[in-house]
Amino acid sequence: MQEFKYALERSYPYWVSGIIVLECYKLSYNWAGSSNMPNAIEGIITVATLIIGFIGAMLPVLLSTQKDSEFVKDVLTNDKKHLMLKYLKAMLLTGLLLIVFSVMMNFSQEIEGGFLDKYGFYVWIFLVSCFVLTTYRCISRMLRLVFEDGVKIQGKNKTIEKTEREKKYEQKWRKTGEESSAKK
C-alpha cells in the first residue's frame, strides 16, 4: 500500500494534466486564437518566473542554515527517499519548459499551419497544469516535512530543542528588553 501511495504521489501531476488536456481536446476548447491569449501567456510567464525565482532564492538560504540549524539538518535527514529534491527538480523543469513554450506560443501567430497552430494550446495547457500541480506537490511535501510532530531520526521520534546559540541570543534580547522597559 505504501508503494502505491508513493507511485501515486510521484505521478499524479502528469496524469491529471493529461486528463485535463484530453478533456479540453474532446470538448474542442482551444483559445489559441483568442485576443486574450497573449495576456494569459505573459501572466503565466510572470507567475512561473516568480515561483522559480522564489525557490531559487530560498534554496541557498535553506542550505546555508543546514550547518547552523539542528532542525534543518533533521528535516533533511528525515527525507530518506530524497523526495524533496526530486520534487524540486520536477517543478523547476516543468516551470522552465513552460516558460520556453510560452515564449514560443507568443510567436505562434506568425507561424501558420504548423504544430503550434493545431496542438500548441494543448501542450501549453498540459505544461501549465503540470507546473501548478508539481509546485503544489513540492510545497505540500515541504510543509509536511516541516510541520511533522517530531522529526524521525534513526527510527526514534525526537523533538527539536533550541541550540545554545539560540538560547544565548534569546537571553541577550530579553535582558535588553527588560533594561529598556526599566528606563521608561
C-alpha positions in Angstrom: 0.0 0.0 0.0 2.9 2.3 0.8 4.4 1.8 -2.6 1.1 2.6 -4.3 0.9 5.9 -2.4 4.4 6.7 -3.3 3.8 5.9 -7.0 0.6 7.9 -6.9 2.3 11.0 -5.3 5.1 10.8 -7.8 2.9 10.6 -10.9 -0.3 12.4 -10.2 0.7 15.8 -11.7 1.4 14.2 -15.1 -1.7 12.1 -15.5 -4.0 14.7 -14.0 -2.5 17.2 -16.6 -3.1 14.6 -19.3 -6.7 14.2 -18.3 -7.2 18.0 -18.4 -5.7 18.1 -21.9 -7.8 15.2 -23.1 -11.0 16.8 -21.8 -10.1 20.2 -23.4 -9.4 18.3 -26.7 -12.6 16.3 -26.5 -14.7 19.4 -25.8 -12.8 21.3 -28.5 -11.5 24.0 -26.2 -8.8 25.9 -28.0 -8.3 29.5 -27.2 -5.1 29.9 -29.0 -6.7 32.4 -31.4 -8.3 34.5 -28.6 -7.3 38.1 -28.3 -6.7 37.5 -24.6 -4.2 34.6 -25.2 -1.1 36.9 -25.3 -2.1 38.3 -21.9 -2.6 34.8 -20.5 0.8 33.8 -21.8 2.5 36.8 -20.3 0.8 36.2 -17.0 1.8 32.6 -16.9 5.4 33.6 -17.7 5.4 36.1 -14.9 4.0 33.7 -12.3 6.3 30.8 -13.3 9.3 33.1 -13.2 8.3 34.4 -9.7 7.9 30.9 -8.3 11.1 29.7 -9.8 12.9 32.8 -8.6 11.5 32.4 -5.1 12.5 28.7 -4.9 15.9 29.6 -6.3 16.4 32.3 -3.7 15.1 30.1 -0.9 17.4 27.1 -1.6 20.7 28.7 -0.8 19.3 30.1 2.5 18.0 26.7 3.4 21.3 25.0 2.6 23.3 27.6 4.4 21.3 27.1 7.6 21.8 23.4 7.4 25.1 23.7 9.3 23.7 26.0 12.0 20.2 24.7 12.5 19.7 21.3 14.0 16.1 21.5 12.8 17.1 21.9 9.1 19.6 19.0 9.5 16.9 16.8 11.0 14.3 17.7 8.4 16.7 16.9 5.5 17.8 13.6 7.1 14.2 12.7 7.5 13.7 12.8 3.7 15.2 9.3 3.1 14.0 8.9 -0.5 15.1 12.4 -1.4 11.6 13.2 -2.5 12.1 16.9 -1.8 15.0 17.1 -4.2 13.1 15.1 -6.9 10.0 17.3 -6.5 12.1 20.5 -6.7 13.8 19.2 -9.9 10.4 18.3 -11.5 8.9 21.6 -10.6 11.9 23.6 -11.9 12.0 21.5 -15.1 8.3 21.9 -15.8 8.5 25.6 -15.0 11.4 26.2 -17.4 9.6 24.2 -20.1 6.5 26.2 -19.5 8.4 29.5 -19.9 10.2 28.4 -23.1 7.0 27.0 -24.6 5.1 30.2 -23.6 7.6 32.3 -25.4 7.2 30.0 -28.4 3.4 30.5 -28.2 3.9 34.2 -28.4 5.4 33.7 -31.9 2.9 31.1 -33.0 0.7 33.7 -34.6 3.5 34.4 -37.1 3.9 30.7 -38.0 0.8 29.4 -39.7 -0.2 25.9 -40.4 2.3 24.3 -38.1 2.3 22.2 -35.0 1.7 25.2 -32.8 -1.4 26.1 -34.6 -3.0 22.7 -34.1 -1.7 21.4 -30.9 0.3 24.2 -29.2 -2.5 25.2 -27.0 -2.9 21.7 -25.6 0.8 21.3 -24.9 0.6 24.7 -23.2 -2.4 23.7 -21.1 -0.5 20.4 -20.2 2.6 22.4 -19.1 0.5 25.0 -17.1 -1.4 22.4 -15.2 1.7 20.2 -14.7 3.6 23.2 -13.3 0.8 24.1 -10.9 0.5 20.5 -9.7 4.2 20.0 -9.3 4.5 23.3 -7.4 1.7 22.2 -5.1 3.3 18.8 -4.6 6.7 20.4 -3.8 5.3 22.9 -1.3 3.0 20.4 0.3 6.0 18.0 0.8 8.0 20.8 2.2 5.2 21.7 4.7 4.7 18.1 5.6 8.4 17.8 6.5 8.5 21.0 8.4 5.3 20.5 10.4 5.5 16.9 11.4 5.0 16.3 15.1 8.6 15.3 15.6 11.4 14.6 13.2 12.3 10.9 12.9 15.9 10.3 13.4 17.2 6.7 13.2 13.7 5.4 13.9 13.0 7.5 17.0 10.8 10.5 17.4 12.7 13.5 18.6 11.6 17.0 19.2 13.9 19.7 18.3 15.4 21.8 21.1 16.9 25.2 20.9 20.6 25.3 20.3 23.0 27.1 22.8 23.4 29.9 20.3 19.7 30.4 20.1 19.3 30.4 23.9 22.1 33.0 24.3 20.6 35.2 21.7 17.2 35.0 23.3 18.6 35.8 26.8 20.5 38.8 25.3 17.4 40.3 23.8 15.3 39.5 26.9 17.8 41.5 29.0 17.9 44.4 26.5 14.1 44.5 26.6 14.0 44.5 30.4 16.6 47.3 30.6 14.7 49.5 28.1 11.4 49.0 29.9 13.0 49.8 33.2 14.4 53.1 31.8 10.8 54.2 30.9 
